[in-house]
Amino acid sequence: MQNLDPLFAVLGDICQHVGRLHNLDNGSERNISLTKIIRDIAVNYAATRFGNKRVLTLTLALFSSFLLVISNLACASGDTPGREGPAPYAPVVSLTMLASRADFVAVVQVKDTDYVYTRSFPSEGSAFLKPLITYKSTRPGQDIVEVYEKGLHPNECYFENPTVLEEGRRYLVFFRLDPQDPDNYRGFAEGCALEILVTEDNRYVLKYPLDGIELTDNVGGLASPYNFRDNYALISEEALSPTTRDDLLTRGLIIPYQGKFKYTSGVDLTALRKLIDIKALSPQKNR
């Protein structure tokens, strides 16, 4: 059984993320997220166990499929291998409720991150973000904001670090001041960020389907087709399961594009802003 310990550790990593997947808007979004998680963990595990790149290539597809099946079985009851009790699930929330509890609501761009990694996933550290459009702030005039996160849990507030040749991803974020360190921000249990893409006419719109926060608002009713010039609108075929790919293609939410797939829909920020009560964006300096 000792030889199975690494596999149980892998399943533990997957189950840490399963809670948030059950709260995504639809099955397609859950499949996209789970496929990404499975593939990343499979790459890391196979590289560690087998080393040889040819063996890694040959075993990756089979191992990923195996993990996808067994992780669903292992996590279906809410129990994480090697851990006590059920896995936590992130609650749903409205935009107004989230904004009213936030100290900082803005469109930001990721500039840098400083994370500690555990099995290829960030487990603690800070992201440094540049505000592009600020809707609410108890500390106006910040050129860079720091958001700190620790641990693995549903809707954790970690961000992808851009390479030196890339622009950072853009997000609509909802942060609260860190009670332990008021100079920094933290996310919420419901999530902290929704990804934004840039259109061909340089407008910011939320990527649709949404991923990151499960909202009670009817955001899907505001979705419209867009032509994005943003490289982050592209997703590789390997990142999509066949079921998810076919579903998104049928719904017209992705199209084949330059050997990959490209998202086609988004939610205009002006329309989204109307879903948030104006009082929720009033700064509360003494909380």
N, C-alpha and C positions, 0 to 999 in steps of 0.2 A: 504493500500500500504506500510505502514511502515514495515510490516512483510516481505516484499519482498526485503528490503534494503540489507540484507546479501547476497541474491541470486545475486542482481545486482553487489555487490562487488566481488563475486566469478567470475561472467562473466567478470568483468573488469580485474581481474587477468589473466583470460584465454586470453582475447583479447590483452593484453600487449605482449603475446608471439606469437600470430598468425602471425604477420608480418614476423618473421623469418622462420616460417614453410612453407610459400609459396615459399621460396627461396631454399629449400632443393632439392637435386638432382632428386628425384622421389617421386611418391605418397607413396611408402612404407616407406621412411624415414619420410615424413610428418606425416603419421599415427602413426609410432612409437613414435615420439616426442609428438604429440598431446595426444596420449593415456597416456603417462607418466604424462603429465601436468594435464590432467583431473583426473587421479586416485589420484595423490598427493593432488590436491585441494579438491576432493570429500572426501578423508579420513579426512582432516583437518576440512572441513565444517560439515560433518556428526558427527564427534567426538564432535565438539563444540555444535552442535544443539541437539544431541540425547544422547551423553555421554555413555550410556550402550553399552558394547562391543557386546552383542548379536544383539541388534538393529543395531549397526554399520555394523556388518557383513551382516545382511539381507538386509539392505538398500543400501550398497555400490555399488553393481553391477547395480541395477536399477538406482540409482542416477547418477552414472558415465555415463551410457548410455544416460540418459536424458540430462546431461551437454554436452555430445559430440554432440548431435543433435542441441540443442538450441544455443550452442556457435558458431557453424558453421553458423547458421542463423543470430545471433547477430553480428558476425564479418564479414560476407560475404561482406557487403557494405564498410568495412573498418572503420566503426564507432564503438567506444568503449562505452558501456553503462556508462552514467554518465560523459563522456568526450567529448570535442568538437573536431570536425575535424576528418580526416581519420587517421587510424593507420599507422605508418611509416613502410617502407619496406627497408630491407638492400640490398644494391647493390651487384652485382657480381663483381669478380675481378680475375685477373690472379696471379699465384704464383710470377712471376717476379715483377709485379706491387706492390704487397703486401710487398715483401722482400725489394724492393727499398725504400719504405717509412718507413720501420721498423728500429728501433735502436737496436733491439735484435731479433734474429732468432735462435731457439735452440730446442733440445729435452729436456724436463724437467720432473721432477716428483713432484707431489704435496706432500708437507711435512706438511702443516698446513694452516688453514684459520682463519680469525677473521672477521666475518660478523655480521651485524644487519639483523634480519629476519623479514619479513612482511608476514603474512599468509603463513608461512612455506617456503617462498622463500627468498633468500638473496636479500637485497635491498641496501646495502652499506658495504664497507669494503675492506680488503686486503687478498690476498692469498700469501703464501710463498712457493716458488718453488726452487728445486735444479736442476741446469743445469747438464745434462748428456752428451750431445753433443752440442757444440756451433758452429753455422755456421756464425753468425754475431753478433758483440757486439761493442758498442762505449765505453764500460767500462769492459774490459776483467778482468778475475780473480775473478769474484764474486762467492762466495760459495752458497749464497741464493739470489734470486731476489724477489722483492715484486711488485705485480701488484694490482692496486687499481681500484675499480669499484663502480659506484653509480647509483641507479635508475633501473627501469625496461624498457627495450627497446629491439628491435631485436638484436640478436647476442651479448648479454651482456657477459662480460668477468668474469664470476664467475666459481669457481671450487668446486668439491665435496670434503669435508673434510674426510680423512681416519680415521678409528677408530684406537685404539692403537694396535689392532691385525692385521691390514691390511697394505699392501704397498699402497702408494698413486698411483693414476692413472698417466699415462705418456701421454704427449702431444707434438706435434710439435706446437710451439707457434710463434706468430708474435706480438711484442710489440713496442710501441713508448714511448719515455720519456714523463712523465707527465709535461706539460708546467707550471703547478701550483706548482709542487713539483718534481724537477729533480732527486731526489733520488729514485723515484718510477716510475713504468711503467704503461701504460694504453693500452687498446685494440684498435681496429679499428671498424668503423661502419660496415665493411664487416665481422667482426668476428676476433677472436684472436687465436683459438686453434683447432687442429685436433687430435683426440685420437689415441694413439699408443698402440699396443698390442705386447707381447713378444711371439715368436715362440718357438717350442720345441728345436730348436738348438740355442736359445738365440739371435735371431735377432730381431731388432725393425722394425715393419711394421705398416703402417697406417691401421686402421680398415676400412673395406669396407662393406657396403656403407658408404661414408663419412657423417659426421654430424658436423656442426659448422661453416663452411665457404662454400659458393657456389662459385665454381671455374669455370672459362671459359676454363681451361685446360682440355684435355681429360684424366683425371686421371683414369676413369673407364677402359680405354684401357690398363692400366698397371696392373690391378688387377689380382692376381694369387691365387690359393688355398694354404692354409697354415694350419698346425696343431698347434694350440696355446696352450701353457701351462699356460697362463694368466687367472686368475679367472675372470677378467673383460671381457673376451670373452664370458662369460655366460650371458644369459638374461632369466628372468622368463617368463612363459606363460602369466601371468597377465599383463606384461608390453607390450604385443603385442595384437593388435586387430586381430580377426580371419582372416580378409582380408589380413592384413600385414603378419601375420604368414604364411598363405598359399602361398602368393606371394614369400616370401623369401625362403620358402621350395622348391617351384617349380623351382626357379632360382639357388638353391643349395647354397645360401648364409648363411643359417643356417641349422643345423641338430639337431635332438633330442639328448640330452646328460644329463644323470644322473638326470632326472626329469625336466630338463630345456631345453633351446636351446643354441647352441654354434655357434658363427660366424666361417665361414670357409675361408674367403677371406681377402686379404689385399694388400697393395701397398708397394713394397720395397722402402726404403728411398733412396737408391742409384739411382734407376730409377727415383724417384720423383725429386731428386736433379738436374737431367739433364734438367728438365723443367724450372729451374730458371737460368736466365742469370747471369753469373759470376759477372758482374758489379753490379748487384743488391745486392750482398752480401759484397760489399766493404764498410767498415765503413765510415760514414761521420760525423766527429767529430764536425764540425762547421756548424750547420744547421740553 
